Each structure stands twice: as structure tokens, then as C-alpha cells.
């Protein structure tokens, strides 16, 4: 809920942006919590559009360093001194509260404050917005769409919650009228957007620290769909019952994609080669072309159909669509290949929901067919671990060995932190027939991997926290040890 004071601030922030759009005035924005993918992406778009942008974050990171190289000044830590009277608007991430010293100083100086989602929504209202929503697949699909439109010469702006290497990052300011955004349902953030074209990929229970239950989530997606412009298009998954529920009362234009033969967009003659989908791209029984994806997994075939539908609606040709689908290599931390050292493949992935874990491990197993698949999973949030304990336990069936550190702690109570722990998840996985071990910290996990990995094994780190550090360090440790010996039975550290 937004209190009356916050509402006044939001309305004032909108007035600032409207004045900017009319006058083309250069404004000064300060981002509190700028190191997140969404915040950093929006900051870069505003910077590329000629505005002055600064920010702060609790710690340095690759993202923070990249912002610095692009001319955006970032201070480490949160301090009132970072806010001067020349700042026109302070943008805060969802994790920042009104007691933050920079937020407090902004109020003292009568400077406008708004949330990231609100600022993104106001930016998008001045453009033709293509918004991608869903419990899973948002980053891949929005990055894919931005890449395809860019390669088609439509020059979109984009703000994606992951690194899109083929576009030079997770955000960019294009010269065209289009903007592609990843639309997040947490905190009902996506209700700030007014989309010309919107997609709903799927709907499942998630963010149950915010939503009461899946019915409330379905209702929020229904509100998101209703915000699509009357002359626009909604693209939806015909195979998802919750999506159908969200759209039950929708009257606007809608196109459906399906892998079960019942949508406007279908994958005809679908087959898989090393986990990668090959299919005829079909639109209402008309073949647009034969496509072979670089991305593995059945779920990415569905994502490709959504991309195709959205791209066609804004003018991409059939040839451009097929070429863009085939040439896209993915976004950061989604089945990302980190290296191969003496026959051991190392990967990293952002999956942190049971469904994501299951489909990602299935895709990795099909594509690489490893001797043994090691999954180093860092649970994200104690509440999510508690809500989905049984679902997590059954989602690792394609992994031979699962290693767990402590749960990644974010925006939760200390009581919940004490009540829920990673050992409980390990026990439940093992009871379900898996082979899981709780090791606590990254150093113990790295030691275990270095002792036990063998030629032909694949190690994937998985989670929404900082588990990627294990993958990067494992590549370094195995790579710099010149005494690795390869034998018929594997790789041994000597």
C-alpha cells in the first residue's frame, strides 16, 4: 500500500518527467541501489538520453564498475551527503526503505523520490512499450526480443534484468520509438507500465512473501493484461491454465502461442538435437520458416514463439524473425557456459524456483549428456525455501549430486532466518531419492568439487544470489593448477 505522503511524491515525480518530455530539459537523477540489473539498466538509458545520472550501492560489483566506465558516478555505501540540491529526482530500488539516509535527505531538500518501477513506467509511457511478463523466462524473452528488433533495424531502447552480451549489456537507448522492458510482478511493479504489446509467458505461485496465494497472483496478471493499449496486442501462453484465468474477462486483441497445437503461433514438426529445438515457425497454419535454436530446452521453444509474435506485431518480417530466433545466444546467467577445464564443463544459471530448476537441468542434461551432473544450488530467500520445500525436493531429478551452501538472505526477518535452513532442504531432497550435501560456505564447496570432479562431469551453479562466484572461482582453480592429471577414471588434483 502507498501512504498519502508517498502518493504525493509519486505524482510529483510524474510531473517532473512530463515537464522533461515537453521541454527536453536535462535533469539530474540519483539512483539508490544502482547495482541491481533493473536499476542499472534504467540509469544507463537515462544517461544515454543525455541526463546527468549518479548512484550509490552498498558494495562494488561488476555492474557498478561498468557504470563507472560509462561515465556514471557511483558512491559505495548509503550516505546523506550523496544527495545535493542539484538533484532533480531520487530513484530508489524496491529494497530501499524511507529510513535510508539518502531518501531522508531527499525529503529534507524537497527532492522528488520514486521507485524504480514507477520511473520505468513513466519513461515507457512516452514510447511504444513491449513488456514481457511471466513467472519464468522474462529475462531471456525480453533480451531475445530486443536483440531481434535491433538486428531488424528497428533500433529499440531496452531494459532487461540480465546481461545481453550481443547488445553490449542489459540496457540501451535506441533511436526508434520502441522500448522493450522486462515486467516484474513482485510488488505489482508491472502495473506501472502501459504496454502497446505485452506478453504473459506463464503464471505460477512465487513471491509468496508478498502475494497471499496463486489466485492473487493470477489477479495481478489480469490487471497487467488490462493495461495493454486498446490498439495494441497481448501475447499469451495457450497451454497455461493460470494464464487463461488471468485473461478470462479480457476483451482486447490477443494472440496465443502453444506447444500443444492450439495457438495462433506454433512450433510445427518440432524435434530436438542435443536439446536444441528445431521447428517450423507457424502462424495461423502458415509456415514462416524453419528455425533451429541455439538455446536448449523445450521452454525456450515456447519463449521463441512469444518473441516471434511480439516482433511481428511491430513490423519485423518473417525472414528477420527467423534469423533473429536462430542467432540469439542467450542472456547472462541463463545456462551460461563458463568454461571447460580438462574435460570438466562449468556452467552458471539464475534458476531459483523449482520449475526453473527442473527445466534447466533437463535442458543441460539433454544438451551436454555429462557423465555426472553436479548442481551447486544456493536457495534464494528463507520464505521461498519454506513455501516450496517439497517442490524443490523433486526438482533435482536430473542432477546426480547436489551441493548446497546457506540460504541467500534478503528482505526477511531474523526469526524466519532461524526457522528455515539449507539442511532442511538437503534432508528433503535425500528423502526424495536425491544425493544432496549441505556444505555451508563457498570455500567448502570449492574444496569438495576440486577433490571429486572427473573428466566428463558437468558442474552448474544455480540461484539468484551470488553463487556465480563459485563457478568463476572453480574455473580459475582448476585452470591454474598445472598438476591436474587426466586418467581413464577422471581428473585428479595432485
N, C-alpha and C positions, 0 to 999 in steps of 0.2 A: 504494500500500500504506500502511496505517496502522501506525505503530510502537506498541509496547506502551504507552509514555507517552501518546501521543495517544489510544489507545483508552480509557485510564483517564479522560482528560479528557472524551471524548465521553460515556461512561457517566455521569459526574458531571453533565454538562450536562443529560442526560436526566432525572436525578434532580431537578435544580433545577426543570425545567419541570413534572414530575409533582407536586412539592410545591406549586408555584404553582397548578396546576389544582385540587388538593384544598383549598387554603387560601384561594385568591383573593388571595394576597398581592401587593402592588405591588412589583415588582422594578426594578432599575436595570440597563439594558443599554447597552453601549458598542459601536458598530459601527466597525470599522477598514476603511476603503474604502467609506464610506457613500454615495458619489456614484454608484455603479452603479445601474441600474434595479432589479435584484432586491433588492439590499441596501437601497436607499432605500424600496422598497415594503414590505419586511418590517418595517423600522424604523417606518414610519408606521402599519402595522397594530398593532404592539405599543403605540405611543404612543396610538393611538385607543382601545385597550383599557385605558388608564389607567396604563400603566407609564412609568417615567422612562427616556428614551432620549437618548443623546448619540452623537457620532460624530466621525470625522476622515477627511480625504481629502487627497491630495497638492495639489489645486488647487480653487479655487472653480469653480462651474458653475451653470447654471440650476437643476439639480436640488438642489444644495447650498443655493442661495438660497431655493428653495421650501421646503426642510426648515426653514430658519430662520424663515420666515414662519409655519410651522405649530407653532412652539414647540420644535423640536428643535435643540439647540445643536451646532454643527459647528465643530471646530478645523481649520485648514489646516496641513498637514504632519503628519508622524508623530513623536510625542514621548512619552516615558515619563510625562511629567508629566500627560498627559491621563487617566491611569488612577489613580483614587483608591481607597482601601479601601472606599468605599461602593458600588462597582460589584459587582453580583452575577454578571454573565456578560459576557464579551467575545466578540462575534461577528465573525469575520473573513471577508473575501471570498476567492475562490479564488486571487486574485493575491497574497495576503499570505502570507509565509513565517514560520517560527518565529523568525527572526532580527529580525523587526520589533520596534522598541523598545517598542511598546505590548503586543505579545504577551509579550515578555521580562518587562516589569513585571508583567503579569498572573500569570505563573508565580511571580515573586518574592513576590507578595502572596497566592498560593494562590487566585486567582480563576479560575473556570471559563472555558475557551476552547472554542468550537466553530465549525465552518464554517457559512457561510450556509445551505447546502443541508441540513445536519443540523438547524439551528434551524427552518427552514421545515418539514422533515419532522415534527419534534416538535410544532410548532404544529398541523399538519394532522391529526395523529393524534387530537386532541381534537375534531375536527369531521368533517363528511361532505365528503370531498375529491373534487373533479372536476379531474383532471390531464390536461393536453394535451401530448403528446409528438410528436416528428417532426423530421426534418432541416430541413424548411421549414414555415412557416406557423403556428408555435406562438403567437407574439405576437398575430397577427390573430385566430386562432381562439379563444384564451383570453379576449382582450378582448371579442370578439363575444359569447361565451357569458356572460361576466359582465354585459355590457350587457343581453342578452336576459332573463336571470334577474332583474336589477334592475328592468327595465321590467315584468316579470311579477309583481312584488310579493314575490319570494322573498328579497330582501334578502341577497345573498351577500357574504361577505368575498372579496377577490381580491388576488392578487399577480401582476402581468403585467410582462413585460420591455419594456414600451413605454408611452408616454403614451396613455391612453384619454380623449380630451377630453370625450366625452359622460358620463363618470363622474367627471370632475374630476381625473384623474390615473391613474397605473398601479397604484394600490393603494387599498384601502378596507376598513374594518371594518364589516360589515353586522350586523344584529340576528338573522339566521337562523342555522341550523346549517351552511349550505353555505359552502365556500371553494373558489374557482377558482384554480388555480395553473398557471403555465407550467412544464413539466417538462423540464429541460435534460439532455441526455445527456452533455455534457462532464464528464470526471472521474467518470462514472457518478453524477452528482448526483441523478438522478431515482430512484435506488434507495433514497433516504432516505424516499420518500413511500409511504404506504399508502392507495391510492385506493379510493373507493367506485365511482366512474365514471372510466374512463381512456380516452383516445383516442390512437391511433397514426396520424398523418396520412400518413406516408411514411418511407422509410428509404433514405439514400444514404451514400456514403463522405464523411466530413467529420471534422474534428478528428483528422487522421492524425498530428498531433504527440503524440497521446495513445493512440489506438487503433492496433493493428497493421495491420488491414485491414478491409474491409467485413464480413467474416464475424464478426469480433469485435464489431463494432457491432451486427449483427443479433442476436448472442447477448445483448448487453446489453439490447436492447429486449425480448427474450424474457423476461429476468429482470424487467424493469419490468412486463410484462404479467402475470406470475405473482404479483405483489404486489397485484393488484386483489382486493378482498374477495370471498369466496365468494358473498355475496348481492348483489354489485354487477354492473356491466356494463362490458365492453370494447368500444369502438367502433373499427373498423379499416377501412383502405382496401383494398377487394377488388381494386383494379386494380394493386397494387404487389407485385411478386414477393418483394421482401425482407421486406415485412410478413408475407406468407404464410409465409416461412421462420421468422420470429420466433415465429409462433403455431402452428407445426406440432404441438407437443405440448400446447397449451392445451386444458383440458377445461371451463373455466368458461363462463358465458353471454357471448355475443358477438353484436354486430350489425355488419353491414358496409355501407359506403356505396360507391357506384360511379357513374362516368360512362359506363360501358361496358355497362350493362344487366344486371348480375349481383349486385346487393346488396339488402339489406333497404331501404336508403334510396337513391332515385334521383331524377334531375332529368328528368322527362318533358317531351317537346315543347320541348327546350332550343333557344333561339335567343339571339342577341346583338344588342343595339342600342348602337352606339358602344362596343363592348367589354364592356358590362354584361349579365350573364346574366339571361334571363327563362325561367322554367320552372315546371312543375307539381311541387310537392313531393310525392313519392310515398313512402309507407311500406307495404311489402308489398302492392303493387298497389292501395293505397287513396290517393286524392288528398286531401291535407290542405289544399291551397290553391294559388293561382297567386302566384308570387313574382317580383318584379323587383328585382335587387340594385342598390345604389349603387356597390358595389365592382366594378371591372373585372377581367376575366381569367377564363379557364376554371378556373384553380387556385382562385379564390375561390368558384366554384360547389361544388367539392369540399369546401372548408372549411365552406361553409354547410350542407352535408349532415351533416357531423360535428357542428356546433353543434346542429342540429335533433335529432339522435339523443341527444346528451347532455342537452339541455334537456327532452325528453320523458321521459327516464328519471327525472327528479327532480320531475315534476309539472306542467311547463308545458303549456298547452293548445295545440291546433293553431292557433287564432287568435293566441295570444300568440307562438307560434314564427314564424309567417309575418310578423307585424307586426315582430318583433324582427330578423328577417333583412333585411327591406326597409329599415328605418330606420337601420341601423348605417352610419356614415360612415367607419369605419376607425380605425387606431391611428397614433400618431406615427411618422414616418419610413417609412411604407409607402405609396408613391405619393402622398406628401403634396404638395398644391398650395401653393406658397409665394407666388405672385403672377403677375400679368400686366402687363408694362410695355411700352407702345407696341407691342402685338401679339406680344411675346415671352413665352411661358409658361415659368415656372421651377418645377421640382419637386425633391423630395428623396426618397431611398429608402435603406433599410438593406441592400439586397441585397449579399451578399459571396461567394456561392457561384455557380458557373457556371449551375446550373439556375435559381436565383432571378433572376439577371441576365437570362437568356433569357426567362422567362415574364413578368417585369416589363416589359421593353422591348416585348414583343409586346402586352401589355395597354395600355401607354401609347400605342403607335402606333395601335392599334385605336380607343382612346377619343378621342384628340385629332387624329389624322391630320395631324401637323405637316408643314410644308414641308421642314424638315430637323430630325432628332432628334440633338441633341448629348448625349453621355453623358460626364460627368466621373467617372471611376471611380478610387477610391482602393483599391488592393489591401490586404487585411487579413491580415497575417502573411506573413512570407517563406516559411514552411513550406507554407502553403496555396497560395501562388503557385507554388511549385516542384511540389507534388503535382498541381496541376490546370492546368498551363500550357497544354496542348493544349485542354482543355475550356474554359478561359477564352477562348482564341483564337477559338473557334467560337460563343461565346455572345452576341456583339455584332452579329449579322447585321441586327437591326432598327435599329441606330444608324448614322447617316450619318457622324458624326465622333466619335471617342473621344479624350478628353484624359486623361492620367494624371500625377498627382504621384508622389512617392516612396511606397513601401510603408509602411503604418502598422505601426510596430514594437511588438510586445507579446510578453512571456514567451518570448523566443527568445535564442539565442546570438549573440554578435557575429560568429562565423565564418559562420553562416547569413546574417546580415545582409550580409556582404561577398560571399557567393557568389551571392545571388539579388537581382535588382533590377528595377525597373519597366521599364527599357529593353528587357530581355529579353522581357517580355510584349508591349510595343509591337511589337517585331520579329515576334513570332509572330502577332499579330493581323494585321499588314500582309501577312505571308506567306499568311495565310488569306483574303485579299481585302478586309480592312477598311481603314479610314483612321484610324490611330491616331497620336498625337503624345505624346512624353514631354516634359513641361514642368517637372517637378521640384517647384516650390513653388506655393502657392495664389496668390501675387501675380501670377506669370507667367500662370497660367490665367485669372485675372480680367481681366488686360490683353488676352489673346487673345480672350476672349469679348466684351468691350466693343468691340473692333475689328471683330469678324466677324459677330456675330448680326444677323439680319434679321427683319423682320416676318413672322410665320408660323412662325418657328422655335420649338422647344421644347428647353429645357436641363434635364437631370435630373442631379443629383449623386447618387452611388451608392457605398455602402460602409459598413462597420461602425465606422469610425473617426470622425474629426472633419471629414469632407468637407462636412457640412451647413453649415459656416461659409461655404463658397464660395457656396452657394445664397442664404443670408441676405445676404451682402455684395453679391452680384450684383443682388438686388432693390434694395438701397439705392443702389448706384452708378448703375444705370440710372434709378431713380426720382428721384434728386436732381439729375440733370443736366437742367436746363431747356432745354438746347440740342439735345436729341435731335430730329432731323428725320425725319419719315416720308415716304418716297417710294415710287414703284412698285416699286423694287428693294430696299427694306428700310429698316432703322433704321441711321442713321449718327451716330457721335459727332463733333461739330464744335467 
